[in-house]
Amino acid sequence: MSKPLNTSPFGRFLRVGSLATRVTSSLALQNILNLARSGPMANLRRSENFVLNAMRVTEALGEMKGAAMKVGQILSVHEGMLPPEVCAVLQTLQQDAPSVPFATMRAVLEQGIPNGMAAFSEFSETPLAAASIGQVYRGRLQDGRDVAVKVQYPDIDRVVAADLKNLEKLSRAMVAMFVDIDFDPFWEELASRLLEELDYVQEAKNATRMSELYSDDPKILVPSVIPEFSGKRVLTMEYVGGINPNEACTDDYDMSLRNEWGVRQMAFVMRGLYEHRFLHADPNFGNFAFREDGSMVVYDHGCVTAVPDHTADGCAGVLAALLDQDMGALPDTLHALGVYDRKSGERVPMRVVEPIGKELMFMVRPEPYRFSSTSDLYETLFRDNGRYLTELSKLELPPELTFVNRTLSGLFGNLCRLKAEARWDQVLEPFVDRSR
């Protein structure tokens, strides 16, 4: 389904404002009605209301693209954070969002590379994927190479600028549907990273370096950039296909293969964080594809961040404490990483460390562990209507941890989607150097 892209800042302001008002009003009315209801009926109506609001938001954000769509994608990563019906609706933004007609996209492609459409002997006008910043098409160059061509939406830089001014209210309302947390760090992260993702020249550099870093691993496939047919708004890469994540998570594929894909995801992130210090920081599951030989394809390198040595070393210290099942070491290792109580400046108190530390240590004990959307970690984070998550939001975190946290939380959500099982202590052990 194709729909024209609304690039008018005022038009997008009205759409976002209207949607935010409807969602907020709906939630307020639901709270009032629940005062008169109790038991199963109240829960049923609450679930129905969440789904209705999720459908409203998903439809609007999918059509709007830009920062608007990115918000929904970030929320959709965590199945356990949301009611399952709501998560199912939001996850359509990862791969199945409405596309923009090719007639609209063609002008960007014609202007973005030498010879425009004449560079291709074949080109499918039906997009392989419709993302937040652009759409991906399949084509064949005149020399016979099969390629994937990523084309930015027209005026998307202006669209993102408008979104960042207008979208905060809606995003805050969406998050408030599920938990009461400090929203500002979430919003600051989204805004800063989206602006960087607009530059396909930088993304090409990121992808090239990523391809070089993982060239020694035949199970991690990073499509090569074709620079002569790439520019600031068009990115042409070799076509590397695979099984899309939605299919990979189904019973069509043996659980042992899904476990292998999960291990691949974990090892990819750990190498990026600890070994290369160059992290693919967009955990949207649609940025990956899988193959029946157990390999994984990594797409979309617009959101990549360099990890400072002291951050990687600090994270290694935390990981070592978890693998050693040493709860008492966590406050010190967190403090060395720059995580402490914002109000007192003291180490994170054990009452805050212990609940989440216990769940993480359970995952990496010397026994197999299966990730699941019913994980006790989600229950811990969101217990008492999110009061524990609110407590965590009172901790001071260094800015360089923002994208590390986003990547790790997204990894957790993706592993839950796969329901991957492994001896995760064995997967993680190579990345811990206890001599530091």
C-alpha positions in Angstrom: 0.0 0.0 0.0 1.5 3.4 -1.1 0.6 6.8 0.4 2.0 10.2 -0.4 4.4 11.6 2.2 3.2 14.7 4.0 6.2 17.0 4.2 4.4 20.1 5.4 5.7 21.1 8.8 2.3 22.6 9.7 0.4 19.6 8.3 2.6 17.2 10.4 2.1 19.4 13.4 -1.6 19.2 13.1 -1.5 15.4 12.6 0.8 14.8 15.6 -1.1 17.3 17.8 -4.5 15.8 16.9 -3.2 12.2 17.5 -1.6 13.2 20.9 -4.8 14.8 22.0 -6.8 11.7 21.0 -4.5 9.3 22.8 -4.2 11.4 25.9 -8.0 12.0 26.1 -8.6 8.3 25.6 -6.3 7.3 28.4 -7.8 9.9 30.7 -11.3 8.6 29.9 -10.2 5.1 30.5 -8.9 5.9 33.9 -12.2 7.5 34.8 -14.2 4.6 33.6 -12.0 2.1 35.4 -13.0 3.7 38.7 -16.5 2.3 38.1 -15.3 -1.1 36.9 -13.3 -3.9 38.5 -11.9 -7.3 37.8 -11.9 -8.9 34.3 -14.1 -6.4 32.6 -11.8 -3.5 33.6 -8.8 -5.4 32.3 -10.5 -6.3 29.0 -11.6 -2.7 28.4 -8.1 -1.5 29.3 -6.5 -3.9 26.8 -9.0 -2.9 24.1 -8.2 0.7 24.6 -4.4 0.1 24.4 -4.9 -1.7 21.1 -7.1 1.0 19.7 -4.6 3.7 20.6 -1.7 1.6 19.2 -3.6 1.2 15.9 -4.1 4.9 15.7 -0.5 5.7 16.5 0.9 3.0 14.2 -1.2 4.1 11.2 -0.2 7.7 11.6 3.5 7.1 12.4 3.9 4.7 9.5 2.5 7.2 7.1 4.5 10.1 8.5 8.0 8.4 8.4 10.9 10.4 9.9 11.2 10.8 13.6 7.5 9.9 14.0 8.0 6.4 12.7 11.2 5.9 14.6 9.4 6.4 17.9 7.1 3.5 17.2 10.0 1.3 16.1 11.9 1.9 19.3 8.8 1.1 21.4 8.1 -2.0 19.4 11.4 -3.7 20.2 10.3 -4.8 23.7 7.5 -7.4 23.6 7.6 -7.8 27.4 7.3 -4.1 28.0 3.9 -3.9 26.2 0.7 -5.8 26.2 1.1 -8.5 23.5 -1.8 -7.1 21.4 -0.2 -3.7 21.4 3.3 -5.0 20.6 1.9 -6.9 17.6 0.4 -3.7 16.2 3.6 -1.6 16.7 5.9 -4.3 15.3 4.3 -3.7 11.9 6.4 -0.5 11.8 9.6 -2.5 11.7 9.0 -3.9 8.2 5.4 -3.4 7.0 4.8 0.3 7.1 3.0 2.0 4.2 5.4 2.9 1.4 5.7 6.2 -0.5 4.8 5.9 -4.3 7.9 5.5 -6.5 6.8 8.5 -8.6 7.6 10.6 -5.5 10.9 8.8 -4.9 12.2 8.8 -8.5 13.3 12.4 -8.5 15.6 11.8 -5.5 17.1 8.8 -7.2 17.6 10.6 -10.5 19.4 13.5 -8.8 21.3 11.4 -6.3 23.6 9.3 -8.5 25.3 9.6 -11.9 23.0 8.7 -14.8 20.1 8.3 -12.4 17.8 5.4 -13.5 20.0 4.8 -16.6 22.5 3.2 -14.3 20.3 0.2 -13.9 19.4 -2.5 -16.4 16.6 -3.6 -14.1 14.9 -1.8 -11.2 11.8 -2.9 -9.2 9.6 0.1 -8.3 8.1 -1.9 -5.4 10.2 -1.3 -2.3 11.8 -4.1 -0.4 11.4 -2.1 2.8 9.8 1.2 3.8 11.9 2.6 6.7 11.7 5.9 8.7 14.2 7.9 6.6 14.0 6.2 3.2 12.9 3.2 1.2 15.0 0.3 -0.2 14.6 -1.0 -3.7 16.1 -3.9 -5.6 17.9 -3.4 -8.9 20.6 -4.6 -11.2 23.4 -2.4 -12.5 24.4 -2.2 -16.2 27.4 -4.4 -15.4 25.1 -7.2 -14.0 25.6 -6.6 -10.2 22.5 -7.2 -8.1 22.1 -4.3 -5.7 19.9 -2.8 -3.0 19.3 0.9 -3.4 18.3 3.0 -0.4 16.6 6.3 -1.4 15.8 9.0 1.1 12.3 10.5 1.2 12.0 13.9 -0.4 12.6 16.7 2.0 13.1 14.3 4.8 15.6 16.6 6.5 12.8 19.2 6.8 10.4 16.5 7.9 12.7 15.4 10.7 13.3 19.0 11.9 9.5 19.5 12.0 9.0 16.2 13.8 11.5 17.0 16.5 9.7 20.1 17.3 6.2 18.6 17.2 6.5 15.0 18.3 7.5 15.1 21.9 4.0 15.4 23.3 2.8 12.3 21.4 5.9 10.2 22.4 5.5 11.2 26.0 1.8 10.1 25.9 2.7 6.8 24.3 5.3 5.9 26.9 2.9 7.1 29.7 0.4 4.4 28.4 2.6 1.8 30.0 5.0 3.2 32.6 5.9 6.3 34.5 9.6 7.1 33.8 11.8 10.1 33.1 11.1 10.6 29.4 13.8 13.2 28.6 16.8 10.9 28.1 14.7 8.8 25.7 13.8 11.9 23.7 17.3 13.4 23.7 18.7 10.1 22.3 16.1 9.9 19.5 16.6 13.5 18.4 20.4 13.4 18.2 20.6 10.1 16.4 18.0 10.8 13.8 19.8 13.9 12.6 23.0 11.8 12.1 21.1 9.1 10.2 20.1 11.6 7.4 23.7 11.6 6.0 24.1 8.6 3.7 27.7 9.5 3.0 28.5 8.9 6.7 26.4 5.7 6.6 28.4 4.4 3.6 31.6 5.0 5.7 30.1 3.2 8.6 29.0 0.2 6.5 32.4 0.0 4.8 34.2 -0.1 8.2 31.7 -2.6 9.6 32.3 -4.9 6.6 36.0 -4.7 7.2 35.8 -5.4 10.9 33.6 -8.5 10.4 35.4 -9.8 7.3 36.9 -12.6 9.4 33.5 -14.0 10.4 31.7 -15.8 7.6 28.5 -15.9 9.7 28.2 -12.1 9.8 27.4 -10.6 6.4 27.6 -6.9 5.8 26.6 -5.8 2.2 29.4 -3.9 0.5 28.9 -0.3 -0.5 29.1 0.6 -4.2 30.5 4.2 -3.9 30.2 5.3 -7.5 26.4 4.9 -7.3 26.0 6.4 -3.8 25.7 9.9 -2.4 24.2 12.0 0.4 20.6 10.8 -0.3 21.1 7.6 -2.2 23.0 4.6 -1.0 23.7 1.6 -3.3 25.0 -1.7 -1.9 25.4 -5.2 -3.0 22.2 -7.2 -2.7 22.4 -9.8 0.1 19.1 -11.4 0.9 17.9 -13.5 3.8 15.0 -14.6 5.9 13.2 -11.6 7.4 12.9 -11.6 11.2 9.2 -12.0 11.3 9.5 -15.3 9.4 12.6 -16.3 11.3 10.7 -16.2 14.6 8.1 -18.6 13.5 7.8 -22.4 13.9 8.8 -22.7 10.2 12.4 -22.8 11.4 13.8 -25.3 13.8 14.5 -24.1 17.3 18.1 -25.1 17.0 18.5 -22.7 14.1 16.8 -19.9 15.9 19.1 -20.5 18.9 22.1 -20.2 16.5 20.7 -16.9 15.1 20.3 -15.7 18.7 23.9 -16.5 19.5 25.0 -14.7 16.3 23.1 -11.6 17.5 24.7 -11.7 20.9 28.2 -12.2 19.6 27.8 -9.5 17.0 26.9 -6.9 19.6 29.6 -8.1 22.1 32.3 -7.9 19.4 31.1 -4.4 18.5 31.2 -3.2 22.2 34.3 -5.0 23.6 36.5 -5.8 20.6 36.0 -3.3 17.9 34.6 -0.4 20.1 32.4 0.4 17.1 28.7 -0.4 17.8 25.8 -1.0 15.5 23.3 0.9 17.7 20.0 0.5 15.9 18.4 -2.7 17.3 15.3 -2.5 15.1 14.8 -6.2 14.2 14.1 -5.2 10.6 17.8 -4.2 10.3 18.7 -7.9 10.2 18.0 -11.0 8.1 18.9 -14.6 8.7 20.1 -17.6 6.6 19.6 -21.3 7.0 23.4 -21.8 7.4 23.1 -19.9 10.7 24.5 -16.7 9.3 23.1 -13.2 9.9 22.9 -10.2 7.5 23.3 -6.8 9.0 21.7 -3.8 7.2 21.3 -0.1 7.9 24.5 1.5 9.4 23.2 5.0 9.9 23.1 4.5 13.6 26.7 3.4 14.5 28.6 4.8 17.4 32.3 4.7 18.6 32.6 3.3 22.1 35.2 5.1 24.3 37.8 2.7 25.8 36.9 3.6 29.4 33.2 2.8 28.6 34.0 -0.6 27.0 36.4 -1.4 29.9 33.8 -0.4 32.5 31.1 -2.6 30.8 33.6 -5.5 30.8 33.9 -5.0 34.6 30.1 -5.2 35.0 30.0 -8.3 32.8 32.7 -10.0 34.8 30.8 -9.4 38.0 27.6 -10.9 36.5 29.5 -14.0 35.2 31.2 -14.4 38.5 27.8 -14.2 40.2 29.3 -11.5 42.5 26.4 -9.2 43.5 28.6 -7.3 46.0 31.0 -6.1 43.2 28.2 -4.5 41.1 28.0 -1.1 43.0 31.7 -0.6 42.6 31.9 -1.7 38.9 28.9 0.5 38.1 30.5 3.5 39.9 33.7 3.0 37.9 31.5 3.1 34.8 30.0 6.4 35.9 26.7 5.1 37.1 25.6 6.4 40.5 22.8 7.8 42.5 22.0 11.2 41.0 20.7 12.8 44.2 23.4 11.6 46.6 26.3 11.1 44.3 26.9 7.8 46.1 27.2 4.3 44.6 24.0 2.7 43.4 22.3 1.3 46.5 22.0 -2.5 46.8 18.2 -2.3 47.0 18.4 -1.0 43.4 21.2 -3.2 42.2 20.0 -6.5 43.5 16.6 -7.0 41.7 17.9 -6.5 38.2 21.3 -8.0 39.1 19.7 -11.2 40.2 17.8 -11.5 36.9 20.8 -10.9 34.8 22.9 -13.3 36.8 20.3 -15.9 36.3 20.5 -15.5 32.5 24.3 -16.0 32.5 24.7 -18.8 35.1 26.4 -22.0 33.8 23.1 -23.5 32.5 21.1 -22.9 29.3 18.7 -20.0 29.4 15.8 -19.3 27.0 14.8 -15.6 26.3 11.1 -14.9 26.4 8.7 -12.0 26.4 7.5 -13.4 29.7 11.0 -13.0 31.2 11.2 -12.2 34.9 13.4 -9.2 33.9 10.4 -7.4 32.4 8.3 -8.3 35.4 11.1 -6.8 37.6 11.4 -3.6 35.6 7.7 -2.9 35.4 6.5 -4.2 38.8 4.4 -2.0 40.9 3.2 0.0 37.9 6.8 0.8 36.9 8.0 2.1 40.3 11.2 0.1 40.0 11.9 1.5 36.5 11.2 5.0 37.9 13.8 4.3 40.6 16.3 3.2 37.9 15.6 6.5 36.1 17.0 8.4 39.1 20.5 7.0 38.4 23.1 9.2 36.7 24.4 7.7 33.5 27.3 9.0 31.4 26.2 10.2 27.9 28.3 7.6 26.2 26.2 4.9 27.7 23.0 6.1 26.0 23.5 4.1 22.8 25.1 1.2 24.6 22.0 0.8 26.7 19.7 1.2 23.7 21.7 -1.5 21.8 21.7 -3.9 24.7 18.0 -3.4 25.5 17.2 -3.9 21.8 19.3 -7.1 21.7 17.3 -8.4 24.7 14.1 -7.7 22.9 15.3 -9.4 19.7 16.4 -12.5 21.6 13.0 -12.7 23.2 11.4 -12.6 19.8 13.6 -15.5 18.6 13.1 -17.3 22.0 16.8 -18.1 21.7 18.4 -20.6 24.2 22.1 -21.1 24.9 24.7 -21.2 27.5 25.1 -17.5 27.4 28.0 -17.5 29.9 30.0 -19.4 27.3 29.0 -16.9 24.6 30.0 -13.9 26.8 33.2 -15.3 28.5 35.5 -14.4 25.6 34.7 -10.8 26.0 35.7 -10.4 29.6 39.3 -9.6 30.5 39.6 -9.9 34.3 43.2 -8.6 34.3 42.0 -5.1 33.8 
